[in-house]
Amino acid sequence: METRTIGCAVLAVLAMAIATAFLWGSSLLGGGLPDYRYRLTVEVETPEGLKTGSSVIEVKTAVAGRNSISVPGAVSHRVRGEAVTVDLGARGVLIALLHAEDNSDWASNVVYRLVPEAPRVLDVEGHRDFEAQFAAMLEHLEPIELPRTFPEQGHLKDQPARPMLVRLADIADPRTLERVDPDDLAADFGPGVRLRRITMQLTDDPVTTGIEERLTWLPMVYQILDKSFHPEGIPVGDFKGLFLRRF
């Protein structure tokens, strides 16, 4: 039976989805920015050799028009894609979630925050031209290794730039999920297991699919989990969204 906490969280997610749909369909929208995709790759060193996993994620971005009633000029994102899984055999499965510490929007803004900043471009009215700036940003095609934290941005400091990493001891049971320390994978996966790096790179490859075939419990996860499920350090509000997001 679902817990009241998870049930309320599902309702909250649905409410947010309705509000977002209204914003994206509103005539007050300023317009869309270029869509883009990036490949997120996780590399893990093991006694048996290098193990890798990757996922292509797509981001759609829109800017509210300057005449928008509530949030003129606000930038909103939608993400389509899935978490990265790295099969470590008998040791379990390492998963890089679509979420970072205290940042559920990580998957939608990691490229924008880590690609070298494009020059500020103004339109004919003297307003910031986000579309031109995004186009310049998307010219950066080299892979970028994710640092521990994002560069400081105003009051935003020490924000994790890497996705949250978790271990699934039994791929068939979501209750075996536990958070792991990226600096000490050996503590959970055994001696000789170490995170080599996590990279991202802009790409035209198709969005990755198939995680529901590997994590067969994902489509019905809210029916499986009950009030005893409180994984330490892992948010459960939009639990399915940690692994899979669709437009």
GUGUTI-653756 format. One record per atom (N, C-alpha, C): residue in one letter; x, y, z. Coordinates in steps of 0.05 Angstrom, whole numbers, padded with zeros to 5 digits, always signed. Layout:
residues N
AXYZ/...
end
This chain:
residues 247
M+00017-00024+00000/M+00000+00000+00000/M+00017+00025+00000/E+00010+00045-00015/E+00026+00069-00016/E+00024+00084+00010/T+00044+00098+00017/T+00043+00115+00041/T+00029+00141+00034/R+00019+00154+00055/R+00007+00180+00051/R+00027+00200+00040/T+00052+00198+00049/T+00073+00216+00039/T+00077+00214+00010/I+00080+00189+00000/I+00084+00185-00029/I+00059+00192-00044/G+00036+00187-00034/G+00011+00194-00048/G+00008+00224-00051/C+00014+00239-00029/C+00012+00268-00031/C+00033+00279-00050/A+00056+00266-00050/A+00077+00275-00069/A+00068+00272-00098/V+00054+00250-00103/V+00045+00245-00131/V+00025+00267-00139/L+00007+00274-00120/L-00012+00296-00126/L+00002+00322-00131/A+00023+00327-00116/A+00038+00352-00119/A+00051+00353-00146/V+00062+00330-00155/V+00075+00328-00181/V+00055+00333-00203/L+00031+00322-00200/L+00010+00326-00220/L+00002+00355-00222/A+00000+00368-00199/A-00007+00396-00199/A+00014+00413-00213/M+00039+00407-00208/M+00061+00421-00221/M+00060+00416-00251/A+00053+00392-00259/A+00052+00386-00288/A+00031+00402-00302/I+00007+00405-00288/I-00014+00420-00300/I-00007+00449-00303/A+00007+00460-00282/A+00015+00488-00283/A+00036+00492-00304/T+00054+00473-00308/T+00074+00476-00328/T+00062+00474-00356/A+00042+00456-00359/A+00029+00454-00385/A+00015+00480-00393/F+00003+00494-00372/F-00010+00519-00378/F+00011+00540-00387/L+00033+00541-00373/L+00054+00560-00380/L+00064+00556-00408/W+00069+00530-00415/W+00080+00524-00442/W+00060+00530-00464/G+00034+00529-00457/G+00014+00533-00477/G+00004+00562-00478/S+00014+00578-00459/S+00003+00606-00457/S+00012+00623-00480/S-00006+00641-00489/S+00001+00660-00510/S+00020+00681-00501/L+00025+00682-00475/L+00043+00702-00464/L+00072+00693-00465/L+00077+00669-00475/L+00104+00659-00477/L+00120+00676-00497/G+00145+00681-00489/G+00162+00695-00508/G+00171+00677-00530/G+00174+00652-00525/G+00182+00633-00546/G+00201+00612-00535/G+00208+00593-00553/G+00225+00571-00545/G+00254+00577-00553/L+00272+00567-00537/L+00301+00568-00543/L+00308+00541-00556/P+00332+00540-00568/P+00339+00515-00582/P+00339+00491-00563/D+00326+00469-00572/D+00327+00444-00557/D+00355+00433-00560/Y+00364+00417-00541/Y+00390+00405-00543/Y+00390+00378-00528/R+00409+00362-00535/R+00414+00336-00522/R+00442+00334-00512/Y+00446+00320-00491/Y+00473+00315-00482/Y+00476+00286-00472/R+00500+00276-00475/R+00505+00249-00465/R+00519+00250-00438/L+00507+00238-00418/L+00518+00236-00392/L+00531+00209-00389/T+00557+00208-00383/T+00572+00183-00382/T+00585+00180-00355/V+00583+00156-00343/V+00595+00150-00317/V+00615+00128-00322/E+00640+00132-00312/E+00662+00113-00315/E+00670+00103-00288/V+00672+00077-00284/V+00679+00065-00259/V+00701+00045-00263/E+00722+00048-00247/E+00744+00029-00247/E+00738+00006-00228/T+00743-00019-00237/T+00738-00042-00221/T+00762-00061-00225/P+00765-00081-00207/P+00787-00101-00211/P+00785-00115-00238/E+00760-00117-00250/E+00756-00130-00275/E+00760-00111-00299/G+00766-00086-00294/G+00770-00067-00315/G+00750-00044-00314/L+00751-00026-00333/L+00734-00003-00334/L+00705-00010-00342/K+00686-00001-00326/K+00658-00005-00332/K+00645+00023-00337/T+00629+00025-00357/T+00616+00050-00364/T+00587+00047-00369/G+00573+00069-00367/G+00545+00071-00374/G+00539+00100-00383/S+00520+00103-00401/S+00514+00130-00410/S+00484+00133-00417/S+00475+00157-00418/S+00448+00163-00425/S+00446+00190-00440/V+00431+00191-00461/V+00427+00216-00476/V+00401+00229-00465/I+00403+00253-00457/I+00381+00268-00444/I+00375+00293-00461/E+00349+00298-00465/E+00341+00321-00481/E+00328+00343-00463/V+00335+00368-00469/V+00324+00391-00454/V+00309+00410-00473/K+00285+00416-00466/K+00269+00437-00480/K+00268+00461-00461/T+00272+00484-00473/T+00273+00509-00457/T+00254+00530-00469/A+00240+00544-00452/A+00223+00566-00460/A+00227+00590-00443/V+00222+00614-00454/V+00224+00639-00440/V+00197+00653-00440/A+00187+00660-00417/A+00161+00674-00416/A+00164+00702-00428/G+00144+00711-00442/G+00145+00737-00454/G+00148+00760-00434/R+00157+00783-00443/R+00160+00805-00425/R+00134+00816-00415/N+00112+00808-00428/N+00085+00816-00420/N+00071+00795-00403/S+00086+00774-00396/S+00074+00753-00379/S+00066+00765-00352/I+00042+00757-00343/I+00031+00770-00318/I+00047+00762-00293/S+00054+00736-00291/S+00066+00727-00265/S+00096+00728-00265/V+00109+00718-00287/V+00138+00715-00287/V+00150+00724-00314/P+00149+00750-00320/P+00160+00759-00345/P+00189+00752-00348/G+00196+00741-00371/G+00224+00734-00375/G+00234+00709-00362/A+00217+00695-00347/A+00225+00671-00333/A+00232+00649-00353/V+00253+00633-00346/V+00262+00611-00363/V+00252+00585-00350/S+00239+00568-00366/S+00229+00542-00356/S+00240+00520-00373/H+00243+00496-00361/H+00256+00474-00375/H+00238+00449-00373/R+00240+00432-00392/R+00228+00405-00391/R+00250+00385-00400/V+00251+00362-00387/V+00272+00343-00392/V+00259+00316-00401/R+00272+00304-00420/R+00265+00277-00429/R+00290+00259-00429/G+00288+00238-00414/G+00312+00220-00413/G+00310+00202-00389/E+00332+00188-00384/E+00333+00169-00362/E+00360+00169-00348/A+00360+00158-00323/A+00384+00157-00307/A+00405+00139-00321/V+00430+00142-00313/V+00451+00125-00323/V+00455+00101-00305/T+00456+00077-00317/T+00461+00053-00301/T+00487+00041-00310/V+00503+00032-00290/V+00528+00019-00294/V+00527-00009-00281/D+00526-00030-00296/D+00524-00057-00285/D+00551-00066-00275/L+00553-00070-00249/L+00578-00080-00237/L+00576-00109-00228/G+00560-00124-00243/G+00558-00153-00238/G+00547-00159-00211/A+00560-00178-00197/A+00551-00187-00171/A+00552-00165-00150/R+00566-00144-00156/R+00568-00122-00136/R+00543-00105-00135/G+00527-00107-00156/G+00503-00091-00158/G+00504-00071-00181/V+00485-00053-00182/V+00483-00034-00204/V+00487-00006-00192/L+00505+00009-00205/L+00508+00037-00197/L+00491+00054-00215/I+00476+00073-00203/I+00458+00090-00219/I+00463+00119-00213/A+00467+00135-00234/A+00469+00164-00232/A+00441+00175-00237/L+00428+00186-00217/L+00401+00195-00219/L+00398+00221-00234/L+00374+00228-00242/L+00368+00253-00256/L+00363+00275-00234/H+00380+00276-00215/H+00376+00292-00191/H+00403+00295-00177/A+00408+00319-00166/A+00432+00323-00150/A+00423+00330-00122/E+00442+00332-00104/E+00436+00340-00077/E+00420+00366-00076/D+00396+00365-00065/D+00379+00389-00063/D+00374+00403-00089/N+00374+00389-00111/N+00370+00402-00137/N+00356+00383-00156/S+00329+00384-00156/S+00313+00367-00173/S+00315+00375-00203/D+00324+00400-00208/D+00327+00410-00235/D+00355+00406-00247/W+00371+00391-00233/W+00399+00387-00242/W+00401+00379-00271/A+00385+00359-00280/A+00387+00349-00307/A+00381+00370-00328/S+00365+00390-00321/S+00358+00411-00340/S+00377+00434-00341/N+00394+00437-00320/N+00411+00461-00320/N+00441+00455-00319/V+00449+00429-00318/V+00477+00423-00316/V+00493+00433-00339/V+00482+00431-00364/V+00497+00440-00387/V+00500+00471-00386/Y+00478+00484-00381/Y+00478+00514-00380/Y+00498+00524-00360/R+00501+00510-00337/R+00518+00520-00316/R+00547+00512-00318/L+00553+00492-00335/L+00581+00483-00337/L+00594+00490-00363/V+00579+00493-00385/V+00591+00501-00410/V+00602+00529-00407/P+00626+00535-00417/P+00637+00562-00414/P+00617+00583-00424/E+00613+00603-00407/E+00592+00623-00412/E+00595+00636-00439/A+00573+00637-00454/A+00573+00651-00479/A+00571+00681-00474/P+00580+00697-00493/P+00579+00726-00489/P+00549+00735-00487/R+00545+00756-00470/R+00517+00766-00468/R+00510+00780-00495/V+00487+00773-00505/V+00478+00784-00531/V+00452+00799-00526/L+00450+00824-00537/L+00426+00840-00534/L+00411+00841-00560/D+00384+00842-00559/D+00369+00844-00583/D+00366+00874-00590/V+00350+00880-00611/V+00349+00908-00620/V+00336+00926-00600/E+00321+00915-00581/E+00309+00932-00560/E+00326+00934-00535/G+00350+00922-00536/G+00368+00924-00514/G+00363+00903-00492/H+00346+00884-00498/H+00341+00862-00479/H+00360+00839-00484/R+00364+00823-00464/R+00382+00800-00467/R+00370+00780-00487/D+00385+00773-00507/D+00376+00754-00527/D+00384+00726-00519/F+00366+00712-00504/F+00372+00686-00494/F+00376+00666-00517/E+00360+00669-00539/E+00363+00650-00561/E+00390+00651-00573/A+00401+00675-00578/A+00428+00678-00589/A+00449+00667-00570/Q+00445+00672-00544/Q+00464+00662-00524/Q+00464+00632-00523/F+00440+00620-00524/F+00438+00591-00523/F+00451+00579-00548/A+00446+00592-00571/A+00458+00582-00596/A+00489+00582-00594/A+00500+00603-00581/A+00529+00604-00577/A+00538+00582-00558/M+00522+00578-00537/M+00529+00557-00517/M+00530+00529-00530/L+00512+00525-00549/L+00510+00498-00561/L+00531+00493-00582/E+00549+00512-00586/E+00571+00508-00604/E+00594+00494-00590/H+00592+00491-00563/H+00613+00478-00548/H+00608+00448-00549/L+00624+00434-00565/L+00619+00406-00571/L+00638+00387-00557/E+00658+00398-00542/E+00677+00381-00529/E+00665+00370-00503/P+00674+00345-00495/P+00664+00334-00470/P+00674+00350-00446/I+00658+00352-00426/I+00664+00366-00401/I+00663+00347-00378/E+00684+00345-00362/E+00684+00329-00338/E+00670+00344-00316/L+00651+00332-00303/L+00636+00345-00282/L+00653+00349-00257/P+00655+00374-00248/P+00670+00379-00223/P+00652+00371-00199/R+00663+00373-00175/R+00648+00367-00151/R+00625+00387-00148/T+00631+00413-00153/T+00611+00434-00149/T+00610+00452-00173/F+00587+00466-00176/F+00585+00486-00197/F+00601+00510-00190/P+00610+00526-00210/P+00622+00551-00205/P+00602+00569-00189/E+00612+00586-00172/E+00595+00603-00156/E+00579+00622-00175/Q+00554+00625-00168/Q+00537+00642-00185/Q+00519+00659-00166/G+00528+00683-00161/G+00513+00700-00142/G+00514+00688-00114/H+00490+00684-00103/H+00488+00672-00076/H+00489+00641-00077/L+00490+00630-00101/L+00492+00600-00103/L+00521+00591-00101/K+00527+00578-00079/K+00554+00569-00074/K+00554+00539-00065/D+00575+00525-00072/D+00579+00498-00064/D+00556+00479-00071/Q+00544+00484-00094/Q+00522+00466-00104/Q+00535+00443-00119/P+00528+00418-00112/P+00539+00395-00126/P+00533+00396-00156/A+00554+00391-00172/A+00551+00391-00201/A+00547+00363-00212/R+00551+00343-00195/R+00548+00315-00203/R+00521+00305-00195/P+00511+00285-00209/P+00485+00273-00201/P+00489+00256-00176/M+00467+00252-00162/M+00467+00234-00139/M+00472+00206-00149/L+00489+00191-00135/L+00495+00164-00142/L+00483+00145-00121/V+00471+00123-00131/V+00459+00104-00114/V+00466+00075-00123/R+00463+00057-00104/R+00469+00028-00110/R+00443+00013-00108/L+00438-00004-00128/L+00415-00022-00127/L+00427-00050-00124/A+00425-00061-00099/A+00437-00087-00094/A+00423-00109-00109/D+00396-00107-00111/D+00380-00127-00126/D+00365-00111-00147/I+00372-00115-00172/I+00360-00099-00193/I+00330-00103-00195/A+00320-00125-00183/A+00291-00130-00185/A+00276-00118-00161/D+00289-00106-00142/D+00276-00096-00118/D+00284-00068-00111/P+00266-00048-00115/P+00273-00020-00109/P+00279-00015-00080/R+00271-00033-00062/R+00276-00030-00034/R+00305-00034-00026/T+00321-00044-00045/T+00349-00048-00040/T+00366-00024-00049/L+00352-00002-00055/L+00366+00022-00064/L+00379+00036-00040/E+00404+00045-00044/E+00417+00060-00023/E+00436+00080-00035/R+00439+00102-00022/R+00457+00123-00032/R+00486+00115-00027/V+00504+00123-00045/V+00532+00116-00041/V+00549+00142-00043/D+00573+00140-00031/D+00592+00162-00031/D+00608+00160-00057/P+00607+00180-00074/P+00623+00179-00099/P+00653+00178-00094/D+00662+00187-00071/D+00690+00187-00065/D+00699+00161-00051/D+00680+00143-00046/D+00686+00118-00033/D+00667+00096-00042/L+00667+00090-00068/L+00650+00069-00079/L+00657+00042-00068/A+00683+00039-00060/A+00692+00013-00050/A+00677+00005-00024/A+00667+00025-00009/A+00653+00018+00016/A+00628+00003+00010/D+00615+00007-00013/D+00590-00007-00020/D+00593-00028-00041/F+00613-00024-00059/F+00616-00043-00081/F+00640-00062-00078/G+00657-00057-00058/G+00679-00075-00054/G+00706-00063-00061/P+00728-00075-00052/P+00755-00064-00057/P+00760-00061-00087/G+00774-00040-00094/G+00783-00036-00121/G+00763-00022-00139/V+00739-00015-00128/V+00719-00001-00144/V+00721+00029-00138/R+00724+00044-00160/R+00729+00073-00156/R+00716+00088-00179/L+00703+00111-00173/L+00692+00128-00193/L+00715+00142-00208/R+00717+00137-00234/R+00738+00150-00249/R+00730+00179-00256/R+00707+00182-00269/R+00697+00208-00275/R+00669+00207-00286/I+00655+00230-00287/I+00629+00233-00299/I+00632+00256-00319/T+00623+00251-00344/T+00626+00271-00365/T+00599+00277-00378/M+00597+00300-00391/M+00574+00306-00407/M+00584+00317-00433/Q+00569+00313-00455/Q+00577+00323-00481/Q+00552+00327-00498/L+00550+00350-00510/L+00528+00355-00528/L+00528+00335-00552/T+00505+00326-00560/T+00504+00306-00581/T+00477+00308-00597/D+00477+00296-00620/D+00453+00294-00636/D+00441+00266-00635/D+00454+00249-00619/D+00444+00221-00616/D+00416+00221-00605/P+00400+00200-00611/P+00373+00198-00600/P+00373+00195-00570/V+00351+00204-00558/V+00348+00201-00529/V+00348+00172-00521/T+00362+00165-00500/T+00364+00138-00490/T+00337+00128-00479/T+00330+00104-00485/T+00306+00091-00474/T+00313+00063-00464/G+00294+00051-00451/G+00297+00023-00443/G+00301+00018-00413/I+00302+00039-00397/I+00307+00035-00368/I+00285+00019-00355/E+00260+00022-00365/E+00238+00006-00354/E+00240-00023-00360/E+00256-00030-00380/E+00261-00059-00385/E+00281-00070-00366/R+00300-00054-00357/R+00320-00063-00338/R+00310-00061-00310/L+00296-00039-00303/L+00284-00035-00277/L+00254-00041-00280/T+00247-00066-00281/T+00220-00074-00288/T+00199-00065-00268/W+00208-00057-00244/W+00189-00048-00224/W+00182-00018-00227/L+00196-00004-00244/L+00193+00025-00246/L+00164+00034-00254/P+00151+00021-00274/P+00124+00030-00281/P+00104+00028-00258/M+00108+00010-00239/M+00089+00007-00217/M+00102+00012-00190/V+00122+00029-00190/V+00137+00033-00165/V+00120+00044-00142/Y+00101+00061-00148/Y+00084+00072-00127/Y+00065+00052-00115/Q+00060+00030-00129/Q+00044+00009-00117/Q+00061-00011-00101/I+00087-00011-00106/I+00105-00029-00093/I+00115-00018-00066/L+00121+00007-00066/L+00133+00019-00042/L+00112+00024-00020/D+00120+00021+00005/D+00101+00026+00027/D+00115+00044+00047/K+00102+00048+00070/K+00111+00067+00090/K+00138+00059+00102/S+00147+00035+00098/S+00173+00027+00109/S+00196+00036+00092/F+00190+00047+00068/F+00211+00055+00050/F+00219+00084+00055/H+00242+00087+00068/H+00253+00113+00073/H+00284+00112+00069/P+00293+00110+00044/P+00321+00108+00039/P+00336+00133+00048/E+00357+00129+00063/E+00371+00152+00074/E+00384+00169+00053/G+00377+00195+00053/G+00390+00214+00035/G+00379+00214+00006/I+00358+00198+00001/I+00346+00196-00026/I+00318+00208-00025/P+00312+00229-00041/P+00285+00240-00041/P+00265+00221-00053/V+00241+00219-00041/V+00221+00200-00051/V+00197+00215-00062/G+00196+00242-00061/G+00173+00256-00070/G+00165+00249-00099/D+00183+00254-00117/D+00179+00245-00145/D+00198+00222-00151/F+00193+00200-00138/F+00213+00178-00138/F+00217+00168-00167/K+00196+00165-00182/K+00200+00155-00209/K+00216+00175-00226/G+00212+00200-00221/G+00227+00221-00235/G+00257+00221-00230/L+00266+00207-00210/L+00295+00204-00206/L+00307+00187-00228/F+00291+00170-00240/F+00301+00150-00260/F+00292+00157-00288/L+00269+00168-00291/L+00257+00172-00318/L+00240+00197-00319/R+00244+00212-00340/R+00227+00236-00345/R+00219+00237-00374/R+00194+00246-00378/R+00184+00249-00405/R+00171+00277-00407/F+00169+00287-00432/F+00156+00313-00436/F+00127+00310-00431/
end
